[in-house]
Amino acid sequence: SKTSGTILFANEELTSEKVRFTVGYVPQEAILSPSLTVRETFEFYAKLKFPPGIYTEEERKEKIQSVIDELYLNKCENTYIGNEIIRG
């Protein structure tokens, strides 16, 4: 049997174009640069995920801030990610 319908995300229809720029996959062993801060890491990945023309710079900054707020990372957003050599 054939199924049809509409998928909503944040009360908006989720089109294939929106899925591409809304949904992401993070591997279990994500590779993060130890020399970047938490905020810089989000900014770097946002520029990769949302190329120019998809969101304005202001919208991109708002999305980054929203993620930082939602994950309660405000206190450490300017802390380096770090590794076994660089303290983070």
Secondary structure per residue as TSV (DSSP state, phi and psi in degrees):
chain	resnum	aa	ss	phi	psi
A	1	S	-	360.0	151.8
A	2	K	-	-94.2	137.2
A	3	T	-	-114.1	142.7
A	4	S	-	-142.9	165.0
A	5	G	-	160.8	-172.1
A	6	T	-	-126.1	135.8
A	7	I	-	-100.0	128.9
A	8	L	E	-109.2	141.8
A	9	F	E	-136.0	119.0
A	10	A	T	55.3	42.4
A	11	N	T	62.4	21.0
A	12	E	E	-124.7	146.5
A	13	E	E	-63.0	131.2
A	14	L	-	-94.7	100.2
A	15	T	-	-86.2	167.6
A	16	S	H	-61.6	-32.8
A	17	E	H	-66.5	-42.3
A	18	K	H	-68.5	-36.4
A	19	V	H	-59.1	-43.0
A	20	R	H	-58.1	-35.0
A	21	F	H	-107.4	5.7
A	22	T	H	-113.9	-40.3
A	23	V	-	-98.3	135.5
A	24	G	-	-134.4	161.7
A	25	Y	-	-118.6	128.7
A	26	V	-	-117.9	116.2
A	27	P	-	-64.0	155.1
A	28	Q	T	-54.4	-40.6
A	29	E	T	-103.1	66.2
A	30	A	-	-63.0	139.6
A	31	I	-	-95.8	112.0
A	32	L	-	-115.0	143.7
A	33	S	-	-78.6	120.8
A	34	P	T	-66.8	-19.4
A	35	S	T	-92.3	5.8
A	36	L	S	-105.8	150.8
A	37	T	B	-79.0	171.5
A	38	V	H	-58.2	-48.3
A	39	R	H	-62.6	-44.6
A	40	E	H	-61.4	-35.5
A	41	T	H	-65.0	-45.8
A	42	F	H	-62.1	-40.7
A	43	E	H	-63.4	-42.4
A	44	F	H	-61.3	-50.0
A	45	Y	H	-69.1	-31.9
A	46	A	H	-64.9	-37.6
A	47	K	H	-68.1	-31.6
A	48	L	H	-73.8	-42.2
A	49	K	H	-76.9	-36.6
A	50	F	S	-117.7	85.8
A	51	P	-	-63.9	162.7
A	52	P	B	-52.7	141.3
A	53	G	T	98.7	-19.8
A	54	I	T	-83.9	-50.4
A	55	Y	B	-132.5	150.7
A	56	T	-	-74.0	165.6
A	57	E	H	-59.6	-39.3
A	58	E	H	-64.5	-42.1
A	59	E	H	-65.1	-39.9
A	60	R	H	-62.4	-44.2
A	61	K	H	-62.5	-40.1
A	62	E	H	-63.7	-40.8
A	63	K	H	-65.0	-42.3
A	64	I	H	-61.7	-46.1
A	65	Q	H	-63.2	-37.9
A	66	S	H	-61.8	-42.5
A	67	V	H	-66.7	-43.9
A	68	I	H	-59.6	-43.7
A	69	D	H	-64.5	-46.0
A	70	E	H	-63.8	-33.4
A	71	L	T	-93.0	6.6
A	72	Y	T	54.7	45.4
A	73	L	-	-103.1	11.4
A	74	N	G	-57.0	-39.8
A	75	K	G	-71.0	-22.0
A	76	C	G	-119.8	12.9
A	77	E	T	-63.1	-22.6
A	78	N	T	-105.4	16.9
A	79	T	S	-93.8	138.9
A	80	Y	B	-64.0	146.8
A	81	I	-	-61.2	-48.2
A	82	G	-	77.5	172.0
A	83	N	-	-157.3	-158.1
A	84	E	S	-71.4	-15.5
A	85	I	S	-104.4	-44.2
A	86	I	S	-96.6	122.1
A	87	R	-	-69.5	134.1
A	88	G	-	-135.3	360.0
